[in-house]
């Protein structure tokens, strides 16, 4: 495989088209060639490298928190599907982890390079032992449960949507066992018609529920996030606590 720059004319007179082109070589599939070309030309990927972020996903969390202010100093957080660590990096800065404030425990079935102050677990979250281990490592109630988990896509839209809904539902079930009153839940979804039951549960148990499409998400992707804040499940329900009054601010 070789990588070069196209020298074709741009729409701006006298300018060069600096878009990186990937020449097919060896056994590289066309789909892989397109993916690599997209990565090389993605401005968020380039910016992530410049800033030392683990992934472009860091900008998604950064943007959502800039808008809705759910990350606060001293929080205790769980990050599900944390590889390669972009969300942990942003969250660590915003809760003051380097100053000894708060705690973050992340889990992924893939290995994640160490992040100062972050407790990392290499395990599939769907392993039946994972929830208890996460709870033990966090050492108490969580102020937030974040999930950027996504199963490998099949290319079949409905199947992929059902798989990610299943992961979000599992993340929410775990959140009910560990969230502190007023806590938040953030999870990745795909746009589709099978999320109604999940959203109804969130609206029942949280003060505010929003669907968010960060600018850092690729425009051609059906990816979106659901952000639920103000956990208010009543005492005794699934072992959870709650406070707050009802409000629905869906977007």
C-alpha positions as a printed NumPy array, in Angstrom:
array([[  0.   ,   0.   ,   0.   ],
       [  1.209,   3.478,  -0.769],
       [ -0.126,   6.827,   0.36 ],
       [  0.181,   9.988,  -1.718],
       [ -1.411,  13.391,  -2.239],
       [ -3.595,  14.137,  -5.208],
       [ -2.355,  16.966,  -7.357],
       [ -5.718,  17.682,  -9.022],
       [ -7.207,  21.173,  -9.236],
       [ -9.396,  22.373,  -6.398],
       [-12.438,  24.604,  -6.663],
       [-10.299,  27.472,  -5.429],
       [ -8.2  ,  28.907,  -8.243],
       [ -4.533,  28.171,  -7.872],
       [ -4.968,  25.853,  -4.86 ],
       [ -3.979,  22.228,  -4.696],
       [ -6.269,  19.411,  -3.582],
       [ -4.472,  18.156,  -0.464],
       [ -6.887,  15.312,   0.176],
       [ -4.906,  12.152,   0.878],
       [ -5.494,   9.334,  -1.587],
       [ -4.776,   5.695,  -0.796],
       [ -3.553,   3.617,  -3.721],
       [ -4.765,   0.041,  -3.685],
       [ -2.008,  -2.484,  -3.285],
       [ -1.714,  -6.144,  -2.394],
       [ -4.855,  -7.654,  -0.863],
       [ -6.341,  -4.432,   0.494],
       [-10.116,  -4.573,  -0.007],
       [-11.91 ,  -1.652,  -1.562],
       [-13.932,  -1.111,   1.634],
       [-10.717,  -1.054,   3.668],
       [ -9.189,   1.394,   1.207],
       [-12.188,   3.718,   1.582],
       [-12.091,   3.444,   5.393],
       [ -8.388,   4.284,   5.527],
       [ -8.834,   7.168,   3.127],
       [-11.656,   8.552,   5.279],
       [ -9.518,   8.253,   8.424],
       [ -6.57 ,  10.011,   6.843],
       [ -8.768,  12.922,   5.757],
       [-10.964,  13.195,   8.835],
       [-10.296,  16.594,  10.498],
       [-11.273,  15.211,  13.926],
       [ -8.799,  12.341,  13.587],
       [ -6.061,  14.814,  12.654],
       [ -6.956,  17.143,  15.516],
       [ -7.041,  14.228,  17.975],
       [ -3.481,  13.325,  17.027],
       [ -2.367,  16.94 ,  17.459],
       [ -3.897,  17.172,  20.945],
       [ -2.827,  13.714,  22.105],
       [ -6.384,  12.382,  22.334],
       [ -6.755,   8.617,  22.029],
       [ -9.555,   8.916,  19.465],
       [-11.912,  11.293,  17.659],
       [-14.593,  10.134,  20.109],
       [-13.002,  12.421,  22.704],
       [-14.452,  15.399,  20.839],
       [-17.959,  13.92 ,  21.071],
       [-17.866,  13.785,  24.862],
       [-16.184,  17.181,  25.032],
       [-18.857,  18.759,  22.852],
       [-21.764,  17.168,  24.735],
       [-20.376,  18.257,  28.107],
       [-19.665,  21.772,  26.865],
       [-23.358,  22.024,  26.021],
       [-25.014,  20.203,  28.917],
       [-22.426,  20.436,  31.765],
       [-22.911,  16.938,  33.225],
       [-19.244,  16.341,  34.121],
       [-18.314,  17.992,  37.426],
       [-15.251,  18.056,  39.727],
       [-15.012,  15.124,  42.129],
       [-17.455,  12.808,  40.358],
       [-17.178,   9.016,  40.383],
       [-17.717,   7.63 ,  36.881],
       [-18.03 ,   4.324,  35.03 ],
       [-16.969,   4.171,  31.347],
       [-18.322,   1.115,  29.495],
       [-16.57 ,   0.213,  26.249],
       [-13.773,   2.641,  27.047],
       [-11.15 ,   1.603,  24.436],
       [ -8.999,   3.276,  23.304],
       [ -9.556,   5.728,  26.162],
       [-10.683,   9.002,  24.586],
       [-13.679,   9.484,  26.874],
       [-11.624,   8.617,  29.957],
       [ -9.083,  11.278,  28.983],
       [-11.687,  14.036,  28.694],
       [-13.621,  12.963,  31.787],
       [-10.428,  12.755,  33.861],
       [ -9.59 ,  16.379,  33.082],
       [-13.085,  17.638,  33.769],
       [-13.574,  15.929,  37.124],
       [-10.076,  16.896,  38.313],
       [ -8.611,  13.403,  38.496],
       [ -5.043,  14.697,  38.24 ],
       [ -5.699,  16.85 ,  41.318],
       [ -6.904,  13.827,  43.258],
       [-10.603,  14.548,  42.767],
       [-13.126,  11.875,  41.774],
       [-12.632,   8.403,  40.353],
       [-13.052,   6.698,  36.962],
       [-13.303,   2.984,  36.255],
       [-13.314,   1.919,  32.605],
       [-13.944,  -1.485,  31.066],
       [-13.42 ,  -2.904,  27.581],
       [-12.763,  -6.312,  26.092],
       [ -9.783,  -4.749,  24.281],
       [ -6.611,  -3.693,  26.103],
       [ -6.32 ,   0.038,  26.874],
       [ -3.016,   1.793,  27.464],
       [ -2.776,   3.183,  31.01 ],
       [ -4.334,   6.581,  31.738],
       [ -3.085,   8.342,  34.89 ],
       [ -5.547,   7.88 ,  37.718],
       [ -8.027,   5.767,  35.742],
       [ -8.774,   2.193,  36.838],
       [ -8.958,   0.026,  33.692],
       [-10.465,  -3.456,  33.443],
       [ -9.867,  -5.682,  30.411],
       [-13.099,  -7.683,  30.287],
       [-16.276,  -7.961,  28.249],
       [-18.952,  -5.901,  30.015],
       [-21.472,  -8.599,  29.057],
       [-19.564, -11.096,  31.213],
       [-21.828, -11.839,  34.184],
       [-18.991, -11.042,  36.6  ],
       [-18.336,  -7.569,  35.161],
       [-21.006,  -5.486,  36.98 ],
       [-19.947,  -6.693,  40.429],
       [-16.281,  -6.069,  39.622],
       [-17.005,  -2.545,  38.385],
       [-18.985,  -1.783,  41.536],
       [-16.178,  -3.108,  43.724],
       [-13.48 ,  -1.113,  41.91 ],
       [-15.476,   2.126,  42.014],
       [-16.044,   1.728,  45.744],
       [-19.546,   3.175,  46.026],
       [-22.311,   4.836,  44.067],
       [-21.533,   6.376,  40.663],
       [-22.367,   9.917,  39.64 ],
       [-22.451,   8.863,  36.007],
       [-22.463,   5.804,  33.767],
       [-21.171,   6.382,  30.231],
       [-21.414,   3.819,  27.446],
       [-19.81 ,   4.147,  24.032],
       [-20.21 ,   0.408,  23.454],
       [-21.018,  -0.79 ,  19.952],
       [-21.038,  -4.311,  18.533],
       [-19.307,  -5.094,  15.245],
       [-21.627,  -4.003,  12.451],
       [-23.097,  -6.513,  10.006],
       [-24.153,  -4.048,   7.332],
       [-27.796,  -4.939,   7.988],
       [-29.302,  -1.768,   9.458],
       [-32.045,  -3.371,  11.559],
       [-29.733,  -6.049,  12.974],
       [-27.056,  -3.507,  13.889],
       [-29.661,  -1.288,  15.518],
       [-31.048,  -4.127,  17.64 ],
       [-27.536,  -5.1  ,  18.763],
       [-26.658,  -1.623,  19.972],
       [-30.045,  -1.234,  21.675],
       [-29.276,  -4.473,  23.539],
       [-25.973,  -3.041,  24.755],
       [-27.626,   0.217,  25.844],
       [-30.298,  -1.72 ,  27.736],
       [-27.623,  -3.766,  29.511],
       [-25.775,  -0.559,  30.405],
       [-28.971,   0.965,  31.805],
       [-29.762,  -2.135,  33.827],
       [-26.327,  -1.832,  35.405],
       [-26.793,   1.918,  35.92 ],
       [-29.888,   1.222,  38.014],
       [-27.755,  -0.742,  40.464],
       [-25.006,   1.835,  40.907],
       [-26.2  ,   5.377,  40.123],
       [-26.409,   7.885,  42.946],
       [-29.373,  10.272,  43.218],
       [-29.081,  12.985,  40.598],
       [-26.641,  10.93 ,  38.506],
       [-26.476,  10.806,  34.703],
       [-26.546,   8.104,  32.029],
       [-24.995,   8.549,  28.573],
       [-25.154,   5.842,  25.909],
       [-24.595,   5.399,  22.193],
       [-27.554,   4.459,  20.   ],
       [-28.308,   4.248,  16.297],
       [-31.235,   6.127,  14.836],
       [-34.159,   3.757,  14.412],
       [-37.569,   2.741,  15.638],
       [-36.602,   0.167,  18.276],
       [-35.507,   2.567,  21.02 ],
       [-39.004,   3.567,  22.231],
       [-39.023,   1.206,  25.235],
       [-35.546,   2.303,  26.321],
       [-36.438,   5.988,  26.05 ],
       [-39.685,   5.437,  27.968],
       [-37.74 ,   3.85 ,  30.826],
       [-35.255,   6.703,  30.851],
       [-38.012,   9.317,  30.944],
       [-39.567,   7.535,  33.897],
       [-36.357,   7.357,  35.922],
       [-34.527,  10.588,  35.009],
       [-35.537,  14.231,  35.197],
       [-34.32 ,  15.1  ,  31.686],
       [-33.731,  12.922,  28.621],
       [-32.133,  14.225,  25.426],
       [-31.117,  12.736,  22.096],
       [-27.816,  14.301,  21.054],
       [-25.973,  14.178,  17.721],
       [-22.503,  15.703,  18.297],
       [-20.878,  17.512,  15.394],
       [-17.932,  15.136,  15.825],
       [-20.158,  12.221,  14.782],
       [-19.751,  11.606,  11.079],
       [-22.613,  13.175,   9.086],
       [-23.27 ,   9.941,   7.193],
       [-23.481,   7.896,  10.419],
       [-26.79 ,   6.984,  12.099],
       [-25.01 ,   7.259,  15.462],
       [-26.556,   9.392,  18.177],
       [-26.374,   9.532,  21.961],
       [-29.031,   9.531,  24.636],
       [-28.201,  11.684,  27.649],
       [-30.345,  11.245,  30.76 ],
       [-29.682,  13.484,  33.753],
       [-31.167,  13.797,  37.239],
       [-31.568,  10.166,  38.265],
       [-34.755,   9.925,  40.357],
       [-35.736,   6.305,  40.687],
       [-37.589,   5.748,  43.951],
       [-35.972,   3.923,  46.898],
       [-36.434,   0.168,  46.771],
       [-36.812,  -0.072,  42.997],
       [-34.1  ,  -2.431,  41.751],
       [-32.003,  -1.45 ,  44.764],
       [-31.725,   2.137,  43.563],
       [-32.182,   5.547,  45.191],
       [-33.681,   8.663,  43.678],
       [-34.532,  12.316,  44.195],
       [-35.955,  15.106,  42.071],
       [-39.125,  16.071,  40.271],
       [-40.433,  15.006,  36.887],
       [-39.433,  16.892,  33.785],
       [-39.107,  15.835,  30.161],
       [-36.785,  17.748,  27.846],
       [-36.358,  15.339,  24.959],
       [-34.733,  16.54 ,  21.786]])
